[in-house]
Amino acid sequence: MNQSRNVKIVATLGPSSSDRATIRTLVETGVDVFRLNMSHGTQDDQRDRYELIREIEHELGQPIGVLADLQGPKIRCGVFAADAAHELEVGQSFRFDLDETPGDATRVRLPHPEILGALTEGSTILVNDGKIRMTVTAAHGDAVDAEVVVGGPISDRKGVNLPDVVLPVAALSDKDRSDLEFACGLGADWIALSFVQRAADIEEAKDLIKGRALVMTKVEKPAAVKDFASILAASDGIMVARGDLGVEMDLADLPSIQKSLIRKCRDVGKPVVVATQMLESMISSPVPTRAEISDVAGAIYEGADAVMLSAESAAGDYPVEAVATMANVAMKVEADRTYRERMDDTRTSAKASVATAITAAAREVAEAVEVSAICCFTHSGTTARLAARERPNAPIIALTPIQGTARALTMYWGLHCVISEEVTRFKLAVVSAARAAKALGIAEEGDRIAVTAGVPFGRPGTTNILRVAPVDEQAIYEGESTY
């Protein structure tokens, strides 16, 4: 297990990383969660990757999380005559319409009548990842005319972004619905939703998921940033997806938005992943840039639960080196006293409940008496999630008899997830925790651990016990306990 750091690493699988040997090496190097990008490859490709992950999980004896990332309603323009590319000049007029005739230097089809109907004079249209910028000068319902503000080449099926329009499109396309059911059937632990604009988009997906996976909402639209409070409340986790977000918003705003979203997620104890172009140069280089190292470190200093690799691990030449680089940065940051000070200074009080009080007390006790680990027994994962929210200085061991819970918890900061036997008495839980701490190399005989659990066992949301115990089975059995 990756015991030497708290922040988690999410890596995307693809052509460069789909064989058994590479996937196993990625886990051994530091990957906690694998991302299956449903935008690329077939469902059969993703099934093969998933099965290899589970085989390697069994071989290594550690839970591995799987995140299935849905493509979302990506908007693209139509095709051009003879597959030609056309250079759009600043100041020229260009039309988007519903005409199926191949496009030319003056127009192209936009096969989304509902979007054409939503555009108004002054709306911004971005094409080809924002390289081309236009402003709508006239809206006709079934077509819009726009003036080119920033020119460039336009060609077949380039992506179209509309940053200042809440799009009247379904959150899930037919492909997304098929991929969602496929991923849930496989056993994916997390489903990532793309281009979310409103909380209703998340609720729609949850109705289809039916509790089979947790929902990770990708924030990549200005509308999602604006309505983040309701989106966060509806989500199980958040991904700061800086790719499309950087296309649709001023790039200079991204750092402050990232910091704000991370802080809000930490406040409510929901995991937040920072993604896109973190080590982009390592797609073709074994060594990252200094700016990329600072970017990864910055996300970790801000308290992100996880950092993610996309093309670096999926299609790059150095997937293992990219993971090793990210893990090394994480360890160096977390060893910095400034990091610990920042985690302590930015901790906020949660809404009062017995469970939050117990987990906060466990963190305080760990700091006061120097316990080797905080051990949380959990069925639903709530106890472990609350412990991660506290960002304690001591390692957190999350013990659960439920395999799916252990896999889902791999996304959370600091959790060492262990699949344990079912226990019915608190004393047995303490013994199991001591054994797990020793097996992981986190504690040894003579050390002490803090153990939290809910009695009676097996009832979600009942965390009500905290005990500091020796890592010594005989001493545990001889100690006082009424459970």
Secondary structure as GFF3:
##gff-version 3
##sequence-region A 1 483
A	DSSP	beta_strand	8	13	.	.	.	ID=ss1
A	DSSP	alpha_helix	20	29	.	.	.	ID=ss2
A	DSSP	beta_strand	33	37	.	.	.	ID=ss3
A	DSSP	alpha_helix	43	60	.	.	.	ID=ss4
A	DSSP	beta_strand	65	69	.	.	.	ID=ss5
A	DSSP	three_ten_helix	81	83	.	.	.	ID=ss6
A	DSSP	beta_strand	86	88	.	.	.	ID=ss7
A	DSSP	beta_strand	93	97	.	.	.	ID=ss8
A	DSSP	beta_strand	107	109	.	.	.	ID=ss9
A	DSSP	alpha_helix	113	118	.	.	.	ID=ss10
A	DSSP	beta_strand	124	127	.	.	.	ID=ss11
A	DSSP	beta_strand	132	139	.	.	.	ID=ss12
A	DSSP	beta_strand	143	150	.	.	.	ID=ss13
A	DSSP	beta_strand	152	154	.	.	.	ID=ss14
A	DSSP	beta_strand	160	161	.	.	.	ID=ss15
A	DSSP	alpha_helix	174	186	.	.	.	ID=ss16
A	DSSP	beta_strand	190	193	.	.	.	ID=ss17
A	DSSP	alpha_helix	199	209	.	.	.	ID=ss18
A	DSSP	beta_strand	214	219	.	.	.	ID=ss19
A	DSSP	alpha_helix	222	226	.	.	.	ID=ss20
A	DSSP	alpha_helix	228	234	.	.	.	ID=ss21
A	DSSP	beta_strand	237	241	.	.	.	ID=ss22
A	DSSP	alpha_helix	242	248	.	.	.	ID=ss23
A	DSSP	three_ten_helix	251	253	.	.	.	ID=ss24
A	DSSP	alpha_helix	254	268	.	.	.	ID=ss25
A	DSSP	beta_strand	272	275	.	.	.	ID=ss26
A	DSSP	three_ten_helix	280	283	.	.	.	ID=ss27
A	DSSP	alpha_helix	290	301	.	.	.	ID=ss28
A	DSSP	beta_strand	306	309	.	.	.	ID=ss29
A	DSSP	alpha_helix	311	314	.	.	.	ID=ss30
A	DSSP	alpha_helix	319	334	.	.	.	ID=ss31
A	DSSP	alpha_helix	337	345	.	.	.	ID=ss32
A	DSSP	alpha_helix	354	369	.	.	.	ID=ss33
A	DSSP	beta_strand	373	377	.	.	.	ID=ss34
A	DSSP	alpha_helix	382	389	.	.	.	ID=ss35
A	DSSP	beta_strand	396	400	.	.	.	ID=ss36
A	DSSP	alpha_helix	403	408	.	.	.	ID=ss37
A	DSSP	three_ten_helix	409	411	.	.	.	ID=ss38
A	DSSP	beta_strand	415	419	.	.	.	ID=ss39
A	DSSP	alpha_helix	426	439	.	.	.	ID=ss40
A	DSSP	beta_strand	448	454	.	.	.	ID=ss41
A	DSSP	beta_strand	463	470	.	.	.	ID=ss42
A	DSSP	alpha_helix	473	478	.	.	.	ID=ss43
###
